[in-house]
Amino acid sequence: MTATTRRLFELLEPICLVTFFEDESNEELAALGHRTYWDGYFASRAASLGRVPAEVVHAAFYNFADGEAARHIPSAWETIPPEASFAARERGSAASLRRLLGEDLSSSRGLTRAADLATKAAESVPTTGRVNFAGMRAMPVPGDPVARLWHSATMLREHRGDGHIAALLAAGIGGTESHVLSALDMGIHPAESFGRIHHLPKQRLAAVMAGLRERGLIDDDGRFTDAGRATKQRIEDLTDELAAPPFDALPDAELDELVRDLEPLTTTLVAAGIPSPVRG
């Protein structure tokens, strides 16, 4: 099942990534009054958790540096209700998908069937221990097939993400450390140049790198040791294992159908410039 889980991750992730790589969602959030990209990001993604304090968002999202959530939460909700931000994110993401896929694919039976099967998978498993997934599951599922595909793919993304956090915790890898391991896994060196962490204070990054060296996960040049690469692989394997339950709920015939219906959609999105997923 791990190979199938990994394949579905590869197929579903670009559907979610339109939120971050295309303009429509950002434009919808800006139109509400969010001043920056990160105001809109935190306000709309954390909206499904309700009006929780920044400490809860920081804990749930896991891989942001200390203080980053607090720069946006709860201030981003002071004049814009969380549910309005969530709706803008979903509306903009669906618009991006519709534009990139074109009329034929957007209105196809295959897209509608993929949305239905992805929703069935996401709704088949308990939310216990999965905070971000539980938040998405609590939001209403759209009737429009394109919006429903984005919504269900995002539910599954948050389910996988919660499992990934559990795998990182089990390995004793913190949020910033996880970005270092991901950067090295993608061939980025020095890891400190990775876009998710390059803006952090140099002293903070130096401490993270020193800690990974002390544990024998990276060498003096800041590259993977054998132990570090093995640790990253164990995290990825456990992430795949923990991401499998939603797809276990689909019979083999429906799994095959879901893969078959998603393939032309994802191929079109990647051809339009949406990145193929990285591990994690």
DOLUM-898909 format. One record per residue: x, y, z of N, C-alpha, C in turn. Coordinates in steps of 0.2 Angstrom, whole numbers, plus 5000, padded with zeros to 4 digits. Each point is the difference from the previous one (the first is absolute). Example, Ala and Ser with C-alpha at 12.3 -4.5 7.8 and 13.67 -1.06 7.14 Angstrom:
<nodes>
NODE     nu     nv     nw    cau    cav    caw     cu     cv     cw
NODE   5066   4972   5039   4996   5006   5000   5004   5006   5000
NODE   4998   5005   4996   5004   5006   5001   4996   5005   5003
</nodes>
This chain:
<nodes>
NODE     nu     nv     nw    cau    cav    caw     cu     cv     cw
NODE   5004   4994   5000   4996   5006   5000   5004   5006   5000
NODE   5006   5000   5002   5005   5006   5001   5001   5003   4993
NODE   5001   4996   4995   5001   5002   4993   4994   5004   4998
NODE   4994   4997   5001   4994   5004   4998   4999   5006   5004
NODE   5001   5000   5006   5000   5006   5004   5004   5006   4998
NODE   5007   4998   4998   5004   5005   4997   4998   5002   4993
NODE   4997   4996   4996   4998   5002   4994   4994   5005   5000
NODE   4996   4999   5005   4994   5004   5001   5002   5007   5003
NODE   5005   5000   5004   5003   5006   5002   5003   5004   4995
NODE   5003   4997   4995   5003   5003   4994   4995   5003   4996
NODE   4994   4997   4999   4994   5002   4996   4996   5005   5003
NODE   4999   5000   5007   4996   5005   5003   5004   5006   5002
NODE   5006   5000   5002   5004   5006   5002   4999   5006   4995
NODE   5001   4999   4994   5000   5006   4996   4993   5003   5000
NODE   4995   4996   5001   4993   5003   5001   5000   5005   5005
NODE   5003   4998   5006   5000   5005   5006   5005   5006   4999
NODE   5006   4999   4996   5005   5005   4999   4998   5006   4996
NODE   4994   4999   4996   4998   5006   4997   4998   5006   5004
NODE   4999   4998   5007   4998   5005   5005   5006   5005   5001
NODE   5006   4997   4999   5006   5004   5002   5004   5002   4994
NODE   4999   4997   4994   5004   5002   4994   4996   5004   4995
NODE   4994   5001   5001   4996   5004   4995   4997   5006   5004
NODE   4997   5004   4996   4998   5007   5003   4993   5000   5003
NODE   4996   4996   4997   4993   5001   5002   4998   5000   5008
NODE   5003   4995   5003   4999   5000   5007   5003   5006   5004
NODE   5006   5002   4998   5003   5006   5003   4996   5007   4998
NODE   4997   5000   4994   4996   5006   4998   4993   5000   5004
NODE   4997   4994   5001   4994   5000   5004   5002   5002   5008
NODE   5005   4998   5002   5002   5002   5007   5002   5007   5001
NODE   5003   5003   4995   5002   5007   5000   4994   5004   4999
NODE   4995   4998   4996   4994   5003   5000   4996   5001   5006
NODE   5001   4995   5005   4996   5000   5006   5004   5005   5005
NODE   5006   5002   4998   5004   5005   5004   5006   4997   5003
NODE   5002   4994   4999   5006   4997   5003   5006   5004   4996
NODE   5004   5003   5004   5005   5004   4997   5006   4997   4997
NODE   5002   4994   5002   5006   4996   4998   4998   4993   4998
NODE   5004   4997   4996   4999   4992   4999   5000   4996   5006
NODE   5004   5002   5005   5000   4996   5006   4994   5001   5005
NODE   4998   5006   5000   4993   5001   5003   4995   4996   4997
NODE   4999   5000   4994   4995   4996   4997   5001   4992   5001
NODE   5007   4998   4999   5001   4993   5001   4998   4998   5007
NODE   5002   5003   5006   4999   4998   5006   4992   5001   5002
NODE   4997   5005   4997   4993   5001   5002   4996   4995   4996
NODE   5001   4998   4994   4996   4995   4997   5001   4993   5001
NODE   5007   4998   5001   5001   4993   5002   4998   4999   5007
NODE   5001   5004   5005   4999   4999   5007   4992   5001   5001
NODE   4997   5003   4995   4993   5001   5002   4996   4994   5002
NODE   5001   4995   4997   4996   4994   5002   5001   4997   5007
NODE   5005   5003   5003   5002   4998   5007   4995   5005   5005
NODE   4997   5005   4997   4997   5005   5004   5004   5005   5003
NODE   4997   5004   5004   5004   5006   5003   5005   4998   5005
NODE   5005   4996   4999   5005   4998   5005   5005   5004   5000
NODE   5004   5000   5006   5006   5005   5000   5006   4998   4996
NODE   5004   5004   4999   5006   4999   4996   5004   4994   5002
NODE   5000   4998   5007   5004   4995   5002   4997   4993   4997
NODE   4993   5000   5000   4997   4994   4997   5002   4999   4992
NODE   5000   5005   4997   5001   5000   4993   5007   4998   4999
NODE   5005   5003   5004   5007   4998   4999   5001   4993   5002
NODE   4996   4997   5005   5001   4993   5001   4997   4995   4995
NODE   4995   5002   4997   4996   4996   4995   5004   5000   4993
NODE   5003   5006   4998   5004   5001   4994   5007   4997   5001
NODE   5003   5000   5005   5006   4997   5002   5006   5003   4998
NODE   5000   5001   4993   5007   5001   4997   5002   5008   4999
NODE   4996   5004   5003   5001   5007   5000   5004   5002   5006
NODE   5005   5005   4999   5004   5002   5005   4996   5003   5006
NODE   5003   5001   5006   4997   5003   5005   4998   5007   4999
NODE   4994   5002   5001   4998   5007   4999   4997   5001   4993
NODE   5001   4996   4995   4997   5001   4994   4992   5000   5000
NODE   4997   4995   5003   4993   5000   5000   4997   5006   5004
NODE   5004   5002   5005   4997   5006   5004   5001   5007   4997
NODE   5003   5000   4994   5000   5006   4996   4994   5001   4996
NODE   4996   4995   5000   4994   5000   4996   4994   4998   5003
NODE   5000   4996   5005   4995   4998   5004   5000   5002   5007
NODE   4995   5003   5003   4993   5001   4997   4999   5006   4996
NODE   5005   5004   4999   4998   5007   4997   4997   4999   4993
NODE   5002   4995   4996   4997   4999   4994   4992   4999   5000
NODE   4998   4998   5006   4993   4999   5001   4996   5006   5003
NODE   5003   5005   5002   4997   5005   5004   4994   5004   4996
NODE   5001   5001   4993   4995   5003   4996   4997   4995   4995
NODE   5003   4995   4999   4998   4995   4995   4999   4993   5003
NODE   4993   4998   5000   4999   4994   5003   5003   4994   4997
NODE   5003   4995   5005   5003   4994   4997   4996   4997   4994
NODE   4994   4999   5001   4996   4996   4995   5000   5004   4993
NODE   5001   5007   5000   5000   5003   4994   5007   4999   4997
NODE   5005   5000   5004   5007   4998   4997   5000   4993   4997
NODE   4997   4995   5004   5000   4994   4997   4996   4999   4993
NODE   4995   5003   5000   4996   5000   4994   5003   5004   4994
NODE   5004   5005   5002   5004   5003   4994   5005   4996   4998
NODE   5004   4996   5004   5005   4995   4998   4997   4995   4996
NODE   4995   4997   5002   4996   4995   4996   4998   5002   4993
NODE   4997   5006   5000   4997   5003   4994   5006   5002   4995
NODE   5005   5003   5003   5006   5001   4995   5003   4994   4998
NODE   5001   4995   5004   5003   4994   4998   4996   4996   4994
NODE   4994   5000   5001   4996   4997   4995   5000   5004   4994
NODE   5000   5006   5000   5001   5004   4994   5007   4999   4996
NODE   5005   4999   5004   5007   4998   4997   4999   4994   4997
NODE   4997   4995   5003   5000   4993   4997   4996   5000   4993
NODE   4994   5004   5001   4996   5001   4994   5003   5003   4994
NODE   5004   5005   5001   5004   5003   4995   5005   4996   4997
NODE   5004   4997   5004   5006   4995   4998   4998   4994   4997
NODE   4994   4997   5002   4998   4994   4997   4996   5001   4993
NODE   4997   5006   5000   4996   5001   4994   4993   4997   5000
NODE   4996   5002   4996   4993   4999   5000   4999   4992   5000
NODE   5003   4997   4995   4999   4993   4999   5001   4996   5006
NODE   5006   5001   5003   5002   4996   5006   4996   5002   5006
NODE   4999   5006   5001   4996   5003   5006   4993   4997   5000
NODE   4997   4999   4994   4993   4998   5000   5000   4992   4999
NODE   5005   4997   5000   5000   4993   4998   4997   4995   5005
NODE   4998   4994   4998   4997   4995   5005   5006   4998   5004
NODE   5006   4999   4997   5006   4998   5004   5001   5004   5006
NODE   5000   5007   4999   5001   5005   5006   4995   4999   5005
NODE   4994   4999   4998   4995   5000   5005   5000   4993   5004
NODE   5002   4995   4996   5001   4993   5004   5006   5000   5004
NODE   5006   5004   4998   5005   5000   5004   4999   5004   5007
NODE   4996   5005   4999   4998   5004   5006   4996   4996   5005
NODE   4995   4996   4997   4996   4996   5004   5004   4994   5004
NODE   5005   4997   4996   5003   4995   5003   5005   5003   5005
NODE   5003   5006   4999   5005   5003   5005   4996   5002   5006
NODE   4994   5002   4999   4996   5002   5006   4998   4994   5004
NODE   4998   4994   4997   4999   4994   5003   5006   4998   5004
NODE   5006   5000   4997   5006   4998   5004   5001   5004   5006
NODE   4999   5007   4999   5002   5004   5006   4995   5000   5005
NODE   4993   4998   4999   4995   5000   5005   5000   4993   5003
NODE   5004   4995   4998   4999   4993   5002   5004   4999   5007
NODE   5005   5005   5002   5004   4998   5005   4999   5005   5006
NODE   5001   4998   5006   4999   5004   5006   5005   5006   5000
NODE   4999   5005   5004   5004   5006   5000   5004   5000   5006
NODE   5000   4995   5004   5004   5000   5007   5007   5001   4999
NODE   5003   5005   5003   5007   5001   5000   5002   5004   4994
NODE   4995   5002   4996   5002   5004   4994   4997   5007   5000
NODE   5003   5005   5003   4997   5006   5001   4998   5004   4993
NODE   5005   5000   4996   4998   5004   4994   4995   4996   4995
NODE   5001   4994   5000   4995   4996   4996   4993   5001   5003
NODE   5000   5000   5007   4993   5000   5003   4997   5007   4999
NODE   5004   5005   4999   4998   5007   4999   4997   5000   4993
NODE   5003   4997   4995   4998   5000   4993   4993   4996   5000
NODE   5000   4994   5003   4994   4996   5000   4994   5003   5003
NODE   5001   5005   5004   4994   5004   5003   4997   5005   4995
NODE   5004   5001   4995   4997   5005   4995   4996   4997   4995
NODE   4995   5004   4998   4995   4997   4995   5003   4998   4993
NODE   4998   4994   4998   5003   4998   4993   4996   5004   4995
NODE   5004   5003   4995   4996   5004   4995   4996   4995   4995
NODE   4995   5003   4997   4996   4996   4995   5003   5000   4993
NODE   5004   5006   4999   5003   5000   4993   5006   4995   5000
NODE   5000   4996   4994   5005   4995   5000   5007   5002   5000
NODE   5002   5006   4997   5007   5002   5000   5001   5003   5007
NODE   4996   5003   5004   5001   5002   5007   5001   4994   5004
NODE   4995   4995   4999   5000   4994   5004   5007   4996   4999
NODE   5003   5000   4994   5006   4997   4999   5005   5003   5004
NODE   5001   5007   4999   5005   5003   5004   4999   4999   5008
NODE   4994   5000   5002   4998   5000   5007   5002   4993   5003
NODE   4998   4995   4996   5002   4993   5002   5007   4998   5000
NODE   5004   5003   4994   5007   4999   5000   5003   5004   5006
NODE   4998   5005   5002   5003   5004   5005   4998   4996   5007
NODE   4995   4997   5001   4998   4996   5006   5006   4995   5000
NODE   5001   4996   4994   5005   4995   5000   5007   5002   5001
NODE   5001   5006   4998   5007   5003   5001   5001   5002   5007
NODE   4995   5002   5004   5000   5002   5007   5001   4993   5004
NODE   4996   4995   4998   5001   4994   5003   5007   4997   5000
NODE   5003   5000   4994   5007   4998   4999   5004   5005   5004
NODE   4999   5006   5000   5005   5005   5003   5000   4998   5008
NODE   4994   4999   5003   4999   4998   5007   5004   4994   5001
NODE   5000   4995   4996   5004   4994   5000   5007   5001   5000
NODE   5002   5005   4995   5007   5002   5000   5003   5003   5006
NODE   4996   5004   5003   5002   5003   5006   5001   4995   5006
NODE   4996   4995   5000   5001   4994   5005   5006   4996   4998
NODE   5002   4999   4994   5006   4997   4998   5006   5004   5002
NODE   5000   5007   4999   5005   5004   5002   5001   5000   5008
NODE   4994   5000   5003   5001   5000   5008   5003   4993   5002
NODE   4998   4995   4997   5003   4993   5002   5007   5000   4999
NODE   5002   5004   4995   5008   5000   4998   5003   5005   5004
NODE   4997   5004   5004   5003   5006   5003   5002   5005   4996
NODE   4997   5001   4994   5002   5006   4996   4995   5006   5000
NODE   5003   5005   5002   4996   5006   5001   4998   5003   4993
NODE   4996   5006   5000   4997   5003   4994   5006   5003   4996
NODE   5004   5004   5002   5006   5002   4996   5004   4995   4998
NODE   5002   4995   5004   5004   4994   4998   4997   4997   4995
NODE   4993   4999   4999   4997   4996   4995   5001   5004   4993
NODE   5000   5007   5000   5002   5003   4994   5007   4999   4998
NODE   5005   4999   5005   5007   4999   4998   5000   4993   4996
NODE   4997   4995   5003   5000   4993   4997   4996   5000   4994
NODE   4995   5004   4999   4997   5000   4993   5004   5004   4995
NODE   5003   5005   5002   5005   5003   4995   5005   4996   4998
NODE   5003   4996   5005   5006   4996   4998   4997   4994   4995
NODE   4994   4998   5002   4997   4994   4996   4999   5003   4993
NODE   4998   5006   4999   4999   5003   4993   5007   5002   4997
NODE   5005   4999   5003   5007   5002   4997   5002   5007   5001
NODE   4996   5004   5005   5002   5007   5001   5006   5000   5005
NODE   5005   5003   4998   5006   5001   5005   5003   5007   4998
NODE   5001   5004   5005   4999   4998   5007   4992   5000   5002
NODE   4998   4996   5005   4993   5000   5001   4997   5006   5003
NODE   5005   5004   5003   4998   5007   5003   4997   5005   4994
NODE   5001   4998   4994   4998   5004   4994   4993   4999   4998
NODE   4997   4994   5003   4993   4998   4998   4995   5006   5002
NODE   4996   5000   4995   4995   5006   5001   4996   5000   5006
NODE   4999   4994   5003   4995   5000   5006   5004   5003   5006
NODE   5007   5000   5000   5003   5002   5006   5006   5005   4999
NODE   5001   5002   4994   5006   5004   4999   4999   5007   5003
NODE   4994   5002   5002   4998   5006   5003   5001   5000   5007
NODE   5001   4994   5003   5001   5000   5007   5007   5003   5003
NODE   5000   5002   5006   5006   5003   5002   5006   4995   5000
NODE   5006   5002   4998   5006   4996   4999   5001   4996   5006
NODE   5000   5003   5006   5001   4997   5006   4996   4994   5001
NODE   4993   5001   4998   4995   4995   5001   5002   4994   4996
NODE   5002   5001   4993   5001   4995   4995   5007   4996   5002
NODE   5004   5004   5003   5007   4997   5002   4999   4995   5006
NODE   4995   5002   5004   4999   4995   5006   4996   4994   4997
NODE   4996   5001   4996   4996   4994   4997   5005   4995   4996
NODE   5005   5003   4996   5005   4996   4997   5004   4997   5005
NODE   5002   5003   5005   5005   4997   5005   4996   4995   5004
NODE   4994   5000   5001   4996   4995   5003   5000   4994   4996
NODE   4999   5001   4993   5000   4994   4996   5007   4997   4999
NODE   5005   5004   5000   5007   4997   5000   5001   4996   5007
NODE   4998   5002   5005   5001   4997   5007   4997   4993   5000
NODE   4994   5000   4996   4996   4993   5000   5003   4996   4994
NODE   5005   5002   4997   5002   4996   4994   4996   4999   4994
NODE   4996   5005   4999   4995   5000   4994   5003   5004   4994
NODE   5004   5005   5002   5004   5003   4994   5007   5000   5002
NODE   5004   5001   4995   5007   5000   5001   5003   5008   5001
NODE   5006   5000   5000   5003   5007   5001   4999   5005   4994
NODE   4999   4997   4995   4998   5004   4994   4993   5002   4999
NODE   4996   4997   5005   4993   5002   4999   4996   4995   4996
NODE   5003   4994   4998   4996   4995   4996   4998   4994   5004
NODE   4995   4996   4997   4998   4994   5003   5006   4996   5002
NODE   5000   4997   5006   5003   4994   5001   4996   4994   4999
NODE   5003   4994   5000   4995   4994   4999   4995   5000   5005
NODE   5001   5001   5006   4995   5000   5005   4995   5005   4999
NODE   5002   5006   4997   4995   5005   4999   4995   4998   4994
NODE   5003   4998   4995   4996   4997   4994   4995   4995   5002
NODE   5003   4995   5005   4996   4995   5002   4994   5003   5004
NODE   5001   5005   5004   4995   5003   5004   4995   5003   4996
NODE   5002   5004   4995   4995   5003   4995   4996   4994   4997
NODE   5003   4995   4998   4996   4995   4996   4995   4996   5005
NODE   5002   4999   5006   4995   4998   5005   4994   5004   5001
NODE   5001   5007   5000   4995   5004   5001   4995   5000   4994
NODE   5003   5000   4994   4996   4999   4994   4996   4994   5000
NODE   5003   4994   5002   4997   4994   5000   4994   5000   5005
NODE   5001   5003   5006   4995   5000   5005   4994   5005   4997
NODE   5002   5005   4997   4995   5005   4998   4996   4996   4995
NODE   5002   4996   4995   4996   4997   4995   4996   4995   5004
NODE   5003   4996   5005   4996   4995   5003   4994   5004   5004
NODE   5001   5005   5003   4994   5004   5004   4995   5003   4995
NODE   5002   5001   4994   4996   5003   4995   4996   4995   4996
NODE   5001   4994   5001   4996   4995   4997   4993   4999   5002
NODE   4998   5001   5006   4993   4998   5002   4994   5002   4995
NODE   5000   5007   4998   4995   5002   4996   4999   4996   4994
NODE   5006   4998   4997   4999   4996   4994   4999   4993   5001
NODE   5001   4997   5006   4998   4993   5002   4992   5000   4999
NODE   4997   5005   5001   4992   5000   5000   4998   4999   4993
NODE   5004   5001   4995   4997   4999   4993   5002   4993   4997
NODE   4995   4997   4997   5002   4993   4997   5005   5001   4994
NODE   5003   4995   4999   5006   5001   4995   4997   5003   4993
NODE   4994   4998   4998   4997   5003   4994   5000   5007   5000
NODE   4997   5003   5006   5000   5007   5001   5006   5004   5001
NODE   5005   4996   5003   5007   5003   5000   5003   5001   4993
NODE   4999   4995   4996   5002   5000   4993   4997   5006   4996
NODE   4993   5000   5002   4996   5006   4996   5003   5007   5002
NODE   5001   5000   5007   5003   5007   5002   5006   5002   4997
NODE   5005   4995   5000   5006   5001   4997   4999   5002   4992
NODE   4996   4996   4997   4999   5001   4993   4997   5007   4999
NODE   4995   5002   5004   4997   5007   4999   5004   5006   5002
NODE   5004   4999   5005   5005   5005   5002   5006   5001   4995
NODE   5002   4995   4996   5006   5001   4996   5000   5005   4995
NODE   4994   5001   4996   5000   5005   4995   5000   5007   5003
NODE   4996   5001   5006   5000   5006   5004   5007   5002   5002
NODE   5003   4996   5003   5007   5002   5003   5005   5001   4995
NODE   5000   4996   4994   5004   5001   4995   4999   5007   4997
NODE   4994   5002   4999   4999   5007   4998   5002   5005   5005
NODE   4999   4999   5006   5003   5005   5005   5007   5001   5000
NODE   5004   4994   5000   5007   5000   5000   5002   5004   4994
NODE   4997   4998   4994   5002   5003   4994   4999   5008   5000
NODE   4996   5002   5004   4998   5007   5000   5005   5004   5005
NODE   5004   4996   5004   5005   5003   5004   4999   4998   5008
NODE   4995   4997   5001   4999   4998   5007   5005   4994   5002
NODE   5004   5001   5006   5006   4996   5001   4997   4993   5001
NODE   5004   4995   4999   4999   4993   5002   5002   5000   5007
NODE   4997   4996   5004   5001   5000   5008   5007   4998   5002
NODE   5002   5003   5005   5006   4997   5003   4998   4995   5006
NODE   5004   4996   5002   4998   4995   5006   4998   5004   5006
NODE   4996   4997   5004   4998   5002   5006   4993   5002   5001
</nodes>
